[in-house]
């Protein structure tokens, strides 16, 4: 044990042990009286540091009246051992409770929810140290602790309900303006018109050709069957009645020829029509002299005359009837003329190069393509008349 006695007092005189303990041997007797100076408890306290009294903690500030009245001991002297009371010894021997060892249990309080302002001003650093939500469970808190205290992104707090005036203003703002309604309606009208026009163009350029081709093929088949049965002798024909087949080998065209130029009964059905009325009445192929004139569509409805502008002088044009093949050769072409110019189908058409009456053929159609503003005229002159019983002419065989 380290000696705590000073070698000298405050006055500077050497320290004398006899002054503190009186007679010689008093210090040794006091020390021998103690069992273990290092474990000797202080007055009024239990030897075990884990022991707590029933109140939860010992207060060293409170002293008994006997201790307050006890005289002060000289410095360096040890206090005599006071035997423990039986009641305190029983407490020491008894097993301490959970509250005595760890104190009263205090439940963990949930972290306060930050207000809107704090959420708005929170930075990346403050989010890292956010505490995990105790309601998320132990596993979630453990994961949050491993990630440095980060928490999943929180959904923004719900906005406060709008007042009646604010709700009305918001409703007005959502409603489209009259200008927007009008522009939207006009846009829908334009889209509808565009779709209808597209459908109409598709019908005119595609479907009418398919339909007219089917009708023309049916008319040609019926005509050939009537010829095989001995019907359809040369003579007068009813309007719309087929009586011949027109062959243009260069253009790979075979189309029925019907009486009249009616649009619905003849031309729109994919056939070519013979001019047979009034001032536009022309001769039949078997006539000794005359101009056999026909008309046909250049675009849509079968478009049999679409490429007659490609004909060249000398190209054959054949008209087949029940008994005879009439072979013509292309002579000249008039690229454009007015629809009212009926002289082009006269007995001796001006501009055709013919100077005297003869056996001629005239093909008329609209021009430019996809319009009916003008007419295109092609003329031909008969070069051969061949009976059917002698076989096809060379123009159809080659």
C-alpha positions in Angstrom: 0.0 0.0 0.0 1.4 3.4 -1.0 2.1 5.7 1.8 -0.1 8.8 1.6 1.5 10.6 4.4 3.4 13.7 3.5 7.0 14.0 4.4 6.5 17.6 5.6 3.6 19.6 6.8 2.5 23.0 5.5 5.0 24.8 7.8 7.9 22.9 6.3 8.7 20.8 9.4 9.3 17.1 8.9 6.3 14.8 9.2 5.9 12.9 12.4 3.6 9.8 12.5 3.3 10.1 16.2 1.5 13.3 15.9 -1.3 11.7 13.8 -1.8 8.4 15.8 -0.6 9.3 19.2 1.3 6.4 20.7 3.6 4.2 18.7 1.9 1.2 17.2 -1.6 2.8 16.8 -1.3 2.9 12.9 -0.3 -0.8 12.7 -3.2 -1.7 14.9 -5.7 0.2 12.7 -4.4 -1.4 9.6 -4.4 -4.9 11.0 -8.1 -4.4 11.9 -9.1 -4.2 8.2 -9.7 -7.5 6.4 -9.0 -6.1 2.9 -8.5 -2.3 2.5 -9.0 -2.5 -1.3 -12.5 -4.1 -1.1 -13.7 -2.5 2.0 -17.0 -0.7 1.2 -17.7 2.8 2.0 -20.0 3.6 4.8 -23.7 3.1 3.8 -23.0 1.4 0.5 -23.2 -2.3 -0.6 -20.0 -4.1 -1.5 -21.3 -5.1 -5.0 -21.4 -2.4 -7.7 -24.4 -4.2 -9.4 -26.6 -3.9 -6.4 -29.4 -1.2 -6.5 -31.8 -0.5 -3.8 -35.5 -0.8 -4.2 -35.7 2.8 -5.2 -33.5 2.1 -8.3 -30.3 4.0 -7.3 -28.3 4.9 -4.3 -27.7 8.5 -3.6 -24.3 9.2 -2.1 -25.3 12.7 -1.3 -27.6 11.6 1.5 -25.8 10.8 4.7 -27.2 9.6 8.0 -27.3 11.7 11.0 -24.6 9.6 12.6 -22.2 10.2 9.7 -23.0 13.9 9.8 -22.2 14.1 13.5 -19.1 11.9 13.3 -15.9 13.9 13.8 -13.5 14.3 10.9 -10.7 11.9 10.8 -7.2 13.0 10.3 -5.8 12.8 6.8 -4.3 9.4 5.9 -6.3 7.4 8.6 -8.5 4.5 7.5 -12.1 4.1 8.6 -12.8 1.2 10.8 -14.8 -1.6 9.1 -18.5 -1.5 9.9 -20.2 -4.8 9.8 -22.9 -5.1 7.2 -26.5 -5.3 8.5 -28.4 -8.5 8.1 -31.0 -6.9 5.8 -28.3 -5.6 3.4 -26.6 -9.0 3.4 -29.9 -10.6 2.3 -30.2 -8.2 -0.5 -26.6 -8.9 -1.6 -27.1 -12.6 -1.6 -30.5 -12.5 -3.5 -30.4 -12.7 -7.4 -30.8 -9.2 -8.8 -33.8 -8.5 -11.1 -33.8 -7.1 -14.7 -34.6 -3.6 -13.5 -31.8 -3.8 -10.9 -29.3 -4.8 -13.5 -30.4 -2.7 -16.6 -32.8 -0.2 -15.2 -36.5 0.3 -16.1 -37.4 -0.6 -19.7 -38.1 2.5 -21.8 -39.7 1.7 -25.2 -38.0 3.1 -28.3 -39.7 6.2 -29.5 -40.4 6.5 -33.3 -38.5 9.2 -35.1 -40.5 12.4 -35.6 -42.0 12.9 -39.1 -40.3 15.9 -40.7 -42.5 18.7 -41.8 -42.8 20.0 -45.4 -40.2 22.7 -45.0 -37.6 20.2 -43.7 -38.3 17.8 -46.5 -37.9 20.6 -49.0 -34.6 21.8 -47.6 -33.2 18.3 -47.0 -29.9 17.7 -48.7 -28.1 14.5 -49.7 -26.0 14.5 -46.5 -29.0 14.8 -44.2 -30.8 11.9 -46.0 -27.8 9.7 -45.3 -28.1 10.0 -41.6 -31.9 9.6 -41.5 -33.0 7.0 -38.9 -34.9 3.9 -40.0 -38.6 3.8 -39.3 -39.2 1.5 -36.3 -42.4 0.3 -38.0 -40.4 -1.2 -40.9 -39.2 -4.2 -38.8 -35.9 -5.4 -37.6 -34.7 -6.6 -41.0 -35.5 -3.3 -42.6 -33.7 -1.4 -39.9 -30.7 -3.7 -40.3 -30.5 -3.1 -44.0 -30.9 0.6 -43.5 -28.0 0.6 -41.0 -25.8 -1.3 -43.4 -26.5 1.2 -46.2 -25.4 4.1 -44.0 -28.8 5.0 -42.6 -30.5 5.6 -46.0 -34.2 5.1 -46.2 -36.4 4.5 -49.2 -37.8 7.5 -50.9 -40.9 8.7 -49.1 -44.0 9.6 -51.0 -44.7 13.3 -50.9 -47.3 14.4 -48.4 -50.8 14.7 -49.8 -51.7 18.2 -50.7 -54.2 20.1 -48.6 -57.8 20.0 -50.0 -58.7 23.0 -52.2 -61.3 25.5 -51.2 -64.5 25.9 -53.1 -63.2 28.9 -55.0 -59.9 27.2 -55.9 -61.7 24.1 -57.0 -63.9 26.2 -59.4 -60.9 27.9 -60.8 -59.1 24.6 -61.3 -62.2 23.2 -63.1 -62.4 26.3 -65.4 -58.7 25.8 -66.2 -59.3 22.2 -67.2 -62.1 23.1 -69.5 -61.0 23.8 -73.1 -61.5 27.3 -74.5 -64.0 28.0 -77.3 -61.2 28.4 -79.7 -59.7 25.0 -78.8 -63.1 23.4 -79.2 -63.6 25.0 -82.7 -60.2 24.1 -83.9 -60.6 20.6 -82.6 -63.9 20.3 -84.5 -62.4 21.6 -87.7 -59.5 19.2 -87.4 -61.9 16.3 -87.0 -63.9 17.5 -90.1 -60.8 17.8 -92.2 -59.6 14.4 -91.1 -63.0 12.9 -92.0 -63.0 14.6 -95.4 -59.5 13.5 -96.1 -60.4 9.9 -95.3 -63.5 10.0 -97.5 -61.5 11.5 -100.4 -58.8 8.8 -100.0 -61.5 6.1 -100.1 -63.1 7.7 -103.2 -59.8 7.9 -105.0 -59.1 4.3 -104.1 -62.6 3.3 -105.4 -62.1 5.3 -108.7 -58.6 4.1 -109.5 -58.6 0.6 -108.3 -62.0 -0.9 -107.6 -63.7 0.5 -110.7 -61.1 -1.1 -112.9 -61.6 -4.5 -111.3 -65.4 -4.3 -111.5 -65.4 -3.0 -115.1 -63.0 -5.6 -116.2 -65.2 -8.3 -114.8 -68.2 -6.9 -116.6 -66.4 -6.6 -119.9 -65.1 -10.1 -119.7 -68.6 -11.3 -119.0 -70.0 -9.4 -121.9 -67.3 -10.8 -124.3 -68.1 -14.3 -123.1 -71.8 -13.9 -123.7 -71.2 -12.4 -127.1 -69.0 -15.3 -128.2 -71.6 -17.8 -126.9 -74.4 -16.0 -128.9 -72.2 -16.2 -132.0 -71.7 -19.9 -131.5 -75.5 -20.4 -131.3 -76.1 -18.4 -134.5 -77.5 -15.3 -132.8 -76.6 -11.6 -133.2 -76.8 -11.3 -137.0 -75.7 -8.0 -138.5 -78.4 -5.4 -138.3 -79.6 -2.8 -135.8 -78.7 -3.4 -132.1 -80.3 -2.2 -128.9 -78.4 0.5 -126.9 -75.9 -1.1 -124.7 -76.0 -4.4 -126.6 -72.6 -5.8 -127.6 -72.1 -6.7 -131.3 -68.3 -6.9 -131.9 -64.8 -7.3 -130.3 -62.0 -4.7 -130.7 -58.4 -6.1 -130.8 -55.4 -3.8 -130.4 -52.5 -6.3 -130.5 -49.7 -3.8 -129.7 -51.5 -2.8 -126.4 -52.8 -6.3 -125.7 -56.3 -5.1 -125.6 -59.5 -7.1 -126.3 -62.7 -5.3 -125.4 -66.4 -5.6 -126.4 -68.0 -3.0 -128.6 -71.5 -2.0 -127.6 -74.1 0.1 -129.3 -74.2 3.7 -128.0 -71.8 5.8 -125.9 -73.9 5.9 -122.7 -71.7 6.3 -119.7 -73.5 4.0 -117.3 -74.7 1.3 -119.7 -71.6 1.1 -121.9 -68.4 3.0 -121.0 -68.5 2.5 -117.2 -68.9 -1.2 -117.7 -65.5 -1.4 -119.3 -66.7 -1.6 -123.0 -66.2 0.9 -125.9 -69.3 2.5 -127.4 -70.2 3.1 -131.0 -71.4 6.6 -132.0 -74.9 6.0 -133.3 -77.1 8.9 -132.5 -77.9 12.2 -134.2 -75.1 14.2 -135.7 -72.6 11.8 -134.2 -74.0 8.7 -135.9 -71.3 6.8 -137.8 -71.2 3.8 -140.1 -70.8 0.2 -139.2 -67.7 -1.8 -140.1 -69.4 -3.7 -142.9 -70.5 -0.5 -144.7 -68.8 0.0 -148.1 -67.8 3.6 -147.2 -67.9 5.4 -143.9 -66.1 6.1 -140.6 -66.6 3.6 -137.8 -66.1 5.7 -134.7 -65.9 4.4 -131.1 -65.2 6.0 -127.6 -63.7 4.5 -124.5 -62.3 5.5 -121.1 -58.6 6.3 -120.8 -58.6 6.1 -116.9 -60.8 4.1 -114.5 -63.6 1.8 -115.4 -61.4 -0.7 -117.2 -59.5 2.1 -119.1 -59.3 0.2 -122.4 -57.9 3.3 -124.3 -55.3 4.3 -121.7 -52.3 3.8 -123.9 -53.6 4.5 -127.4 -51.1 7.4 -127.6 -48.4 4.7 -128.0 -49.8 3.5 -131.3 -47.6 4.1 -134.3 -48.6 4.3 -138.0 -49.0 0.8 -139.4 -50.0 -0.8 -136.1 -53.1 -3.2 -136.7 -56.5 -2.5 -135.2 -59.0 -5.4 -135.7 -62.7 -5.4 -135.3 -64.2 -8.9 -135.0 -67.9 -9.5 -135.7 -70.0 -12.7 -135.9 -69.0 -13.4 -139.5 -66.0 -11.2 -140.4 -62.6 -9.8 -139.3 -62.1 -6.1 -140.3 -58.4 -5.2 -140.2 -57.3 -1.5 -140.0 -53.9 0.0 -139.8 -53.2 3.1 -137.7 -52.7 6.2 -140.0 -52.5 9.3 -137.7 -53.1 10.8 -134.3 -54.5 14.1 -133.0 -53.1 14.5 -129.5 -55.6 17.1 -128.3 -58.9 18.7 -129.5 -62.0 20.2 -127.9 -64.8 17.8 -126.9 -67.2 19.8 -129.1 -65.2 19.0 -132.3 -67.4 16.4 -133.8 -65.8 16.7 -137.2 -63.1 14.3 -136.2 -65.7 11.4 -136.6 -67.0 12.6 -139.9 -66.9 10.6 -143.1 -63.6 12.3 -144.1 -62.2 13.7 -140.9 -60.1 16.9 -141.2 -56.6 16.5 -139.9 -56.6 12.7 -140.4 -54.7 12.8 -143.7 -57.6 11.3 -145.6 -58.7 13.2 -148.7 -61.7 11.2 -150.0 -64.3 8.9 -148.5 -63.3 5.4 -147.6 -63.5 2.8 -144.9 -62.0 4.3 -141.8 -61.9 3.8 -138.0 -61.7 6.5 -135.3 -60.8 5.9 -131.6 -61.6 8.8 -129.2 -60.8 9.2 -125.5 -60.1 11.8 -122.8 -56.9 13.7 -122.3 -54.8 14.5 -120.3 -54.9 11.5 -118.1 -57.4 11.5 -115.2 -59.2 14.5 -116.7 -61.8 15.0 -119.4 -60.9 18.5 -120.5 -59.8 17.5 -124.1 -60.1 14.6 -126.5 -57.4 12.5 -128.1 -58.1 11.1 -131.6 -56.6 8.1 -133.4 -57.4 7.3 -137.0 -57.0 4.1 -139.0 -57.7 2.8 -142.5 -59.2 -0.6 -143.4 -56.7 -2.9 -145.2 -58.3 -6.3 -145.0 -61.8 -7.9 -144.6 -61.5 -11.6 -143.7 -64.4 -14.0 -143.2 -64.3 -15.9 -139.9 -64.5 -19.3 -141.6 -61.1 -18.6 -143.2 -59.4 -18.2 -139.8 -57.9 -15.4 -137.9 -55.9 -12.7 -139.8 -52.2 -12.5 -139.5 -52.4 -9.5 -137.2 -54.0 -11.7 -134.5 -51.9 -14.8 -135.2 -48.4 -13.2 -135.0 
